[in-house]
Amino acid sequence: MKKAYYYLFYKLYKNYERGPSVWMSDWKASFSLDVLIYFLVMFLFIYYNIFINRYANLSKSNIEVYILVISVSLLNYFIFHHRNQWKKIIVEFDQLPKKKNILGSWVVFGVVLFIVANLIFSFYLMSKIDWSQYR
């Protein structure tokens, strides 16, 4: 699982390196991972809210959201940026054969598409429910 997470970072990093601005590609890749994790947690919470417990909601202060954002950000900082560990990850995955790297690109694309599509679908499902009866 750890290797898959590193590979996702690697592919995002390589994608940003191909762009017009290669400045801070490592930070852009880790921020993209943060956002993907937030999307994942969000659609899982929405599915839980729709299918299991329609009365579940966040607190009025949204402390859960702040805890999640800070936790994910700190975790990614210590995984990738503390002591420039991201450089070792890039070197490690740069040595993969080209065929394996192309297959990995499609897998990463599929994972990102899955997360974004599920978030959109969960919003669609939420829109179909009459929430006024659950308040």
C-alpha positions as a Python dict, from the first residue, in 0.01 Angstrom:
ca = {
    (1, 'M'): (0, 0, 0),
    (2, 'K'): (286, 235, 86),
    (3, 'K'): (452, 166, -248),
    (4, 'A'): (127, 240, -432),
    (5, 'Y'): (96, 572, -248),
    (6, 'Y'): (453, 660, -340),
    (7, 'Y'): (387, 565, -701),
    (8, 'L'): (79, 787, -711),
    (9, 'F'): (298, 1074, -587),
    (10, 'Y'): (561, 984, -848),
    (11, 'K'): (313, 992, -1139),
    (12, 'L'): (161, 1320, -1021),
    (13, 'Y'): (511, 1466, -987),
    (14, 'K'): (607, 1352, -1337),
    (15, 'N'): (284, 1498, -1473),
    (16, 'Y'): (364, 1838, -1318),
    (17, 'E'): (720, 1816, -1450),
    (18, 'R'): (583, 1793, -1807),
    (19, 'G'): (374, 2107, -1759),
    (20, 'P'): (466, 2462, -1848),
    (21, 'S'): (577, 2546, -1494),
    (22, 'V'): (798, 2284, -1329),
    (23, 'W'): (857, 2503, -1025),
    (24, 'M'): (765, 2324, -700),
    (25, 'S'): (635, 2010, -871),
    (26, 'D'): (694, 1812, -553),
    (27, 'W'): (464, 2041, -354),
    (28, 'K'): (201, 2040, -628),
    (29, 'A'): (207, 1659, -634),
    (30, 'S'): (170, 1627, -257),
    (31, 'F'): (-108, 1889, -255),
    (32, 'S'): (-286, 1688, -526),
    (33, 'L'): (-259, 1381, -304),
    (34, 'D'): (-407, 1581, -17),
    (35, 'V'): (-702, 1682, -233),
    (36, 'L'): (-756, 1324, -353),
    (37, 'I'): (-763, 1203, 6),
    (38, 'Y'): (-1014, 1476, 99),
    (39, 'F'): (-1232, 1375, -197),
    (40, 'L'): (-1209, 1009, -94),
    (41, 'V'): (-1310, 1082, 265),
    (42, 'M'): (-1585, 1314, 146),
    (43, 'F'): (-1753, 1063, -85),
    (44, 'L'): (-1720, 787, 177),
    (45, 'F'): (-1889, 1013, 434),
    (46, 'I'): (-2162, 1100, 185),
    (47, 'Y'): (-2223, 732, 105),
    (48, 'Y'): (-2237, 660, 479),
    (49, 'N'): (-2482, 946, 519),
    (50, 'I'): (-2702, 822, 234),
    (51, 'F'): (-2701, 445, 287),
    (52, 'I'): (-2636, 387, 657),
    (53, 'N'): (-2718, 684, 880),
    (54, 'R'): (-2902, 979, 732),
    (55, 'Y'): (-2885, 1162, 1064),
    (56, 'A'): (-2504, 1171, 1065),
    (57, 'N'): (-2352, 1512, 1013),
    (58, 'L'): (-2047, 1714, 1103),
    (59, 'S'): (-2043, 1925, 1416),
    (60, 'K'): (-2127, 2292, 1391),
    (61, 'S'): (-1764, 2387, 1449),
    (62, 'N'): (-1638, 2146, 1178),
    (63, 'I'): (-1352, 2039, 1405),
    (64, 'E'): (-1348, 1702, 1226),
    (65, 'V'): (-1264, 1875, 899),
    (66, 'Y'): (-980, 2073, 1055),
    (67, 'I'): (-838, 1760, 1216),
    (68, 'L'): (-851, 1575, 882),
    (69, 'V'): (-686, 1857, 687),
    (70, 'I'): (-408, 1905, 941),
    (71, 'S'): (-349, 1529, 977),
    (72, 'V'): (-328, 1463, 603),
    (73, 'S'): (-109, 1767, 541),
    (74, 'L'): (134, 1676, 819),
    (75, 'L'): (144, 1313, 714),
    (76, 'N'): (227, 1403, 354),
    (77, 'Y'): (485, 1656, 468),
    (78, 'F'): (668, 1395, 674),
    (79, 'I'): (637, 1129, 404),
    (80, 'F'): (758, 1339, 112),
    (81, 'H'): (919, 1669, 212),
    (82, 'H'): (1091, 1611, 544),
    (83, 'R'): (1458, 1566, 452),
    (84, 'N'): (1363, 1576, 80),
    (85, 'Q'): (1253, 1213, 79),
    (86, 'W'): (1057, 1275, -240),
    (87, 'K'): (1386, 1279, -434),
    (88, 'K'): (1457, 917, -335),
    (89, 'I'): (1107, 817, -444),
    (90, 'I'): (1153, 979, -785),
    (91, 'V'): (1491, 811, -838),
    (92, 'E'): (1348, 473, -735),
    (93, 'F'): (1053, 483, -972),
    (94, 'D'): (1251, 637, -1259),
    (95, 'Q'): (1430, 302, -1283),
    (96, 'L'): (1113, 112, -1370),
    (97, 'P'): (1089, -32, -1722),
    (98, 'K'): (902, 187, -1970),
    (99, 'K'): (625, -70, -2025),
    (100, 'K'): (559, -99, -1651),
    (101, 'N'): (555, 281, -1620),
    (102, 'I'): (297, 316, -1898),
    (103, 'L'): (75, 57, -1730),
    (104, 'G'): (120, 240, -1400),
    (105, 'S'): (13, 566, -1563),
    (106, 'W'): (-316, 407, -1666),
    (107, 'V'): (-370, 264, -1318),
    (108, 'V'): (-307, 605, -1159),
    (109, 'F'): (-542, 767, -1411),
    (110, 'G'): (-805, 506, -1322),
    (111, 'V'): (-767, 567, -948),
    (112, 'V'): (-796, 944, -987),
    (113, 'L'): (-1095, 905, -1220),
    (114, 'F'): (-1258, 661, -974),
    (115, 'I'): (-1224, 905, -684),
    (116, 'V'): (-1351, 1208, -877),
    (117, 'A'): (-1636, 1013, -1039),
    (118, 'N'): (-1747, 873, -702),
    (119, 'L'): (-1749, 1219, -550),
    (120, 'I'): (-1965, 1351, -834),
    (121, 'F'): (-2195, 1047, -813),
    (122, 'S'): (-2230, 1085, -435),
    (123, 'F'): (-2338, 1447, -483),
    (124, 'Y'): (-2591, 1328, -739),
    (125, 'L'): (-2729, 1071, -494),
    (126, 'M'): (-2752, 1335, -223),
    (127, 'S'): (-2952, 1560, -453),
    (128, 'K'): (-3215, 1286, -498),
    (129, 'I'): (-3298, 1268, -126),
    (130, 'D'): (-3555, 1488, 45),
    (131, 'W'): (-3339, 1593, 339),
    (132, 'S'): (-3613, 1801, 504),
    (133, 'Q'): (-3762, 1492, 666),
    (134, 'Y'): (-3430, 1403, 837),
    (135, 'R'): (-3373, 1726, 1029),
}
